[in-house]
Amino acid sequence: MRKLKSFLLVMVMGLVLVGCASNQSSSKGSEKGSVKAEGYPKKAINVIVAYEAGGGTDAGARIMLPYVEKALGVPVNIINKPGGGGWIGWSELANAKPDGYTIGYINTPNFMTGYLDPKFNRKENLESFTPIANHVTDPGAIAIRTDEDRFSNIEELVEYAKKHRLTATSTGVGSDDHYASLKLNDQLGTKFEAVQNKGSAESVTAVLGGHVDVLFANVGELTSLHKEGKIKIIGVMGEEKSPFLADVPTLAESGFEVFSWSARGLAAPKGIDPGQLKILQDAFEKGIKNKEQVEKMGKLGLEVNYLGGKDYVDLLKSDEAEVKKLGKLLGW
């Protein structure tokens, strides 16, 4: 009987010790992340850019991602998927396996337009993605050819456009460029007609070739061309003057309360492992905040605006609310 009691006591103590060890292991595991995050990443990560190569999003991504590669220790490849106002790429991102190896840029307000516009009947929405970090907030800009003789500044353009129909570039229905021209029509009585392109590079070509009258794009996409004298930016649609274009007034400074911008950040498909997400968030924070990266972006007129976690989610929700208000301009 005594031997039996001793055996049972040893068994009970053994189970208690195993349980304690298991709890400690579980606790340590939860501190480090999930099992899936162990050893992540093990291979190259693909970043979908939903616009053509050479545009503002693509250019910014190619500057910043090498710094993220250093933080992650694996190659980070850009995959351009232009078309559909960005939704060819975003649909692919939403439907990608949430394994941490496919992520992508999302651009507001185009991103929201694609699922809020009822005619598209898309099942995807903001909840279909997991935000990682915001990279750039790029104000809208209006530019003309340097040999344009009908108008030479934003005031003359607005007055001319009130009396004559003018074509204006846009990178997709419901893009920030599109909304900018629609806002001018709605608030000032101008007569801009949007011509849709796959990206800013195509828009620039259309204007320089004389096929479209006015170039609506973003500061980061046009600053170099402006400084090289290939085009003339006549107005910026940010709330403040661009630090890269001291010679160009904002529309507000010219008496026109019209604002427009595009926020460009990164997201993963819904369902990504929390541990993997944390690794990506940390790597992108390092890459986006890198001083050398910020300086390189500034030379292209791209204003870095890092936002992570709740701050980035709040920005996306705010831009979503703005697009809902602007839906009336597209006849929703």
C-alpha positions in Angstrom: 0.0 0.0 0.0 2.8 2.4 0.9 4.5 1.6 -2.4 1.3 2.3 -4.3 0.8 5.7 -2.5 4.4 6.6 -3.2 4.0 5.7 -6.9 0.8 7.8 -7.2 2.5 10.8 -5.5 5.3 10.7 -7.9 2.9 10.5 -10.9 0.9 13.5 -9.6 4.1 15.6 -9.1 5.2 14.6 -12.6 2.0 15.8 -14.1 2.2 19.1 -12.2 5.7 19.7 -13.4 4.8 18.9 -17.0 1.8 21.3 -16.8 4.0 24.1 -15.4 6.6 23.5 -18.2 3.8 23.6 -20.8 2.4 26.8 -19.4 5.8 28.4 -19.4 6.4 27.3 -23.0 3.0 28.6 -24.0 3.7 31.9 -22.3 7.1 32.3 -24.0 5.5 31.4 -27.4 2.8 34.0 -27.0 5.4 36.7 -26.2 7.4 35.9 -29.4 4.4 35.4 -31.7 2.6 32.4 -33.1 4.2 29.1 -34.3 3.7 30.3 -38.0 5.9 33.3 -37.3 8.9 31.2 -36.2 11.5 31.4 -38.9 9.4 33.9 -41.0 10.2 35.0 -43.6 11.9 32.0 -45.2 11.6 33.1 -48.9 11.0 36.2 -51.1 7.9 38.4 -50.4 5.9 39.7 -53.3 4.5 43.3 -53.2 1.7 44.0 -55.6 1.6 47.5 -57.0 -1.8 48.0 -58.6 -0.4 50.6 -61.2 2.0 50.5 -64.0 5.8 50.8 -63.6 7.0 54.4 -63.6 4.1 55.9 -61.7 4.3 57.5 -58.3 3.4 54.4 -56.3 5.8 52.3 -58.2 8.7 54.8 -57.9 8.2 55.2 -54.2 8.0 51.4 -53.7 11.3 50.9 -55.5 13.0 53.4 -53.3 11.7 52.2 -50.0 11.5 48.4 -50.4 15.3 47.8 -50.4 15.4 49.1 -46.8 12.6 46.7 -45.9 14.7 43.9 -47.5 17.5 44.6 -45.1 15.1 44.4 -42.1 13.5 41.2 -43.2 16.6 39.4 -44.6 14.9 38.2 -47.8 14.2 39.6 -51.3 11.1 41.8 -51.6 9.8 41.8 -55.2 7.5 44.3 -56.9 4.7 42.8 -59.0 2.9 45.5 -61.2 -0.8 44.7 -61.8 -2.3 47.8 -63.5 -5.8 48.2 -64.7 -9.4 48.5 -63.4 -8.6 51.7 -61.4 -6.3 49.6 -59.2 -8.7 46.8 -58.6 -7.0 44.2 -60.8 -4.1 44.3 -58.3 -6.3 44.7 -55.2 -8.6 41.8 -56.1 -5.5 39.6 -56.5 -4.2 40.8 -53.1 -7.6 40.2 -51.3 -7.7 36.6 -52.7 -4.1 35.8 -52.1 -3.1 33.1 -49.5 -2.6 35.0 -46.2 0.7 33.3 -45.6 2.8 36.5 -45.3 4.4 36.2 -48.7 2.0 38.3 -50.7 1.3 41.9 -49.7 0.6 45.1 -51.6 0.1 48.8 -51.8 -3.4 50.2 -51.4 -4.1 53.7 -52.6 -6.8 56.0 -51.3 -9.3 57.1 -52.5 -9.2 54.8 -55.5 -9.2 51.8 -53.3 -12.5 52.7 -51.5 -14.2 53.7 -54.7 -13.8 50.2 -56.1 -15.9 48.6 -53.4 -18.2 51.5 -52.4 -19.5 52.2 -56.0 -22.6 50.0 -56.2 -22.2 49.3 -59.9 -19.1 47.2 -59.3 -20.9 45.0 -56.8 -17.6 43.9 -55.3 -17.6 41.6 -52.2 -14.3 43.0 -51.1 -14.0 45.9 -48.7 -11.6 47.4 -46.2 -12.3 44.4 -43.9 -10.9 42.1 -46.6 -7.4 43.4 -45.9 -5.1 43.8 -42.9 -3.3 47.2 -42.9 0.5 47.2 -42.3 1.7 50.8 -42.6 1.2 54.1 -44.5 4.1 55.1 -46.6 3.3 58.3 -48.5 0.6 61.0 -48.5 0.8 62.7 -51.9 -1.2 65.9 -52.6 -2.9 66.3 -56.0 -1.4 68.6 -58.6 -2.6 70.3 -61.8 -0.2 70.8 -64.7 -0.2 72.0 -68.2 2.2 71.8 -71.2 4.9 74.4 -71.2 3.8 75.6 -74.7 0.1 76.0 -73.6 -1.2 79.4 -74.8 -4.8 79.3 -73.6 -3.9 79.6 -69.9 -0.7 80.0 -67.9 -1.8 79.8 -64.2 -4.6 78.2 -62.2 -6.8 81.3 -62.2 -6.8 81.5 -66.0 -7.3 77.7 -66.3 -10.4 77.9 -64.0 -11.9 80.8 -65.9 -11.3 79.1 -69.3 -12.7 75.8 -68.1 -15.9 77.6 -67.0 -16.5 78.5 -70.6 -15.0 75.7 -72.5 -14.9 71.9 -72.2 -11.4 70.6 -71.4 -10.2 67.0 -71.2 -8.4 66.1 -68.0 -6.4 63.0 -67.1 -7.5 60.5 -64.5 -6.0 57.2 -63.3 -9.3 55.4 -62.9 -12.9 56.2 -62.2 -13.1 57.5 -58.6 -9.4 58.0 -58.3 -8.1 61.1 -56.5 -7.3 62.7 -59.9 -10.9 62.0 -61.1 -12.4 63.4 -57.9 -10.3 66.5 -58.1 -11.7 67.4 -61.6 -15.2 66.5 -60.4 -14.8 68.7 -57.3 -13.8 71.6 -59.5 -16.8 71.1 -61.8 -19.1 70.8 -58.8 -17.8 73.7 -56.7 -16.5 76.2 -59.4 -18.6 75.3 -62.5 -15.7 74.2 -64.6 -16.3 71.7 -67.5 -13.6 69.1 -67.2 -14.1 65.8 -68.9 -12.1 62.9 -67.4 -10.0 60.7 -69.7 -9.1 57.4 -67.9 -5.5 56.0 -68.0 -3.8 53.1 -66.3 -1.4 55.3 -64.4 0.3 58.7 -64.2 3.0 57.8 -66.7 0.3 57.2 -69.4 -1.4 60.5 -68.3 1.8 62.5 -68.7 2.3 61.0 -72.2 -1.2 61.9 -73.2 -0.8 65.5 -72.2 2.6 66.0 -73.7 1.4 64.5 -76.9 -1.5 67.0 -77.1 -4.2 64.3 -76.7 -5.5 65.6 -73.4 -5.7 69.2 -72.3 -4.9 69.2 -68.6 -2.8 66.9 -66.4 -4.3 65.9 -63.1 -1.9 63.8 -61.0 0.1 64.0 -57.8 3.0 66.1 -56.6 5.3 63.1 -56.4 4.5 62.1 -59.9 5.1 65.5 -61.5 7.8 67.3 -59.5 10.8 66.1 -61.4 9.1 66.9 -64.8 8.2 70.4 -63.5 11.8 71.1 -62.4 13.1 69.7 -65.7 10.9 72.2 -67.6 8.9 69.4 -69.3 5.6 70.4 -67.8 4.3 73.3 -65.7 2.6 72.6 -62.4 0.2 75.5 -61.8 -1.6 74.4 -58.6 -1.3 72.0 -55.7 -4.3 70.6 -53.9 -2.8 70.0 -50.5 -3.9 71.9 -47.4 -0.4 73.5 -47.2 2.2 74.4 -49.8 4.3 71.5 -51.0 7.8 71.6 -49.5 9.1 70.5 -52.9 7.3 73.2 -55.0 7.9 76.5 -53.3 7.0 78.3 -56.6 3.6 76.7 -56.9 0.5 78.0 -55.0 -2.1 75.8 -53.5 -5.6 76.1 -54.9 -6.7 77.5 -51.6 -4.1 80.3 -51.9 -5.6 81.1 -55.3 -9.1 81.3 -53.8 -10.3 77.8 -54.6 -11.1 75.6 -51.6 -10.5 72.3 -53.4 -8.3 69.6 -51.8 -7.2 66.3 -53.0 -4.5 63.7 -52.1 -3.6 60.0 -52.3 -2.4 58.0 -49.3 -0.3 55.0 -50.3 0.3 52.3 -47.8 0.7 48.6 -47.5 -1.7 45.8 -46.5 -1.9 42.0 -46.4 -4.8 39.8 -47.1 -7.2 39.2 -44.3 -6.3 36.3 -42.1 -2.5 36.8 -42.0 -0.9 35.3 -38.9 -0.5 38.0 -36.1 3.1 37.0 -35.5 3.9 37.5 -39.2 2.0 40.7 -39.3 4.1 42.1 -36.4 7.3 41.2 -38.2 6.1 43.0 -41.3 5.0 46.0 -39.4 8.3 46.3 -37.6 10.2 45.9 -40.9 8.2 48.5 -42.7 8.4 51.0 -39.9 12.2 50.7 -40.1 12.2 51.1 -43.9 9.8 54.0 -44.0 11.4 55.9 -41.2 14.9 55.4 -42.6 16.5 58.9 -43.1 18.2 58.0 -46.3 15.0 56.7 -47.8 13.1 59.9 -46.7 15.8 62.0 -48.5 15.6 59.9 -51.7 11.8 60.2 -51.7 12.0 63.9 -51.2 14.1 64.3 -54.3 11.2 62.9 -56.3 8.7 65.1 -54.5 7.3 62.2 -52.5 6.3 63.2 -49.0 6.8 60.3 -46.5 4.1 60.0 -43.9 4.6 56.9 -41.7 1.5 55.8 -39.9 1.2 52.4 -38.2 -1.3 50.4 -36.2 -4.4 52.2 -35.2 -3.2 55.5 -36.8 -3.1 53.9 -40.2 -6.5 52.2 -39.7 -8.0 55.6 -38.7 -6.6 57.2 -41.8 -8.2 54.5 -44.0 -11.5 54.8 -42.3 -11.4 58.6 -42.6 -10.7 58.4 -46.3 -13.5 55.8 -46.7 -15.9 58.3 -45.1 -14.8 61.0 -47.5 -15.4 58.8 -50.5 -18.9 58.0 -49.3 -19.6 61.8 -49.3 -18.1 62.2 -52.8 -20.2 59.3 -54.2 -22.9 61.8 -55.4 -20.4 63.2 -57.8 -20.3 59.9 -59.6 -24.1 59.5 -59.4 -24.3 56.8 -56.7 
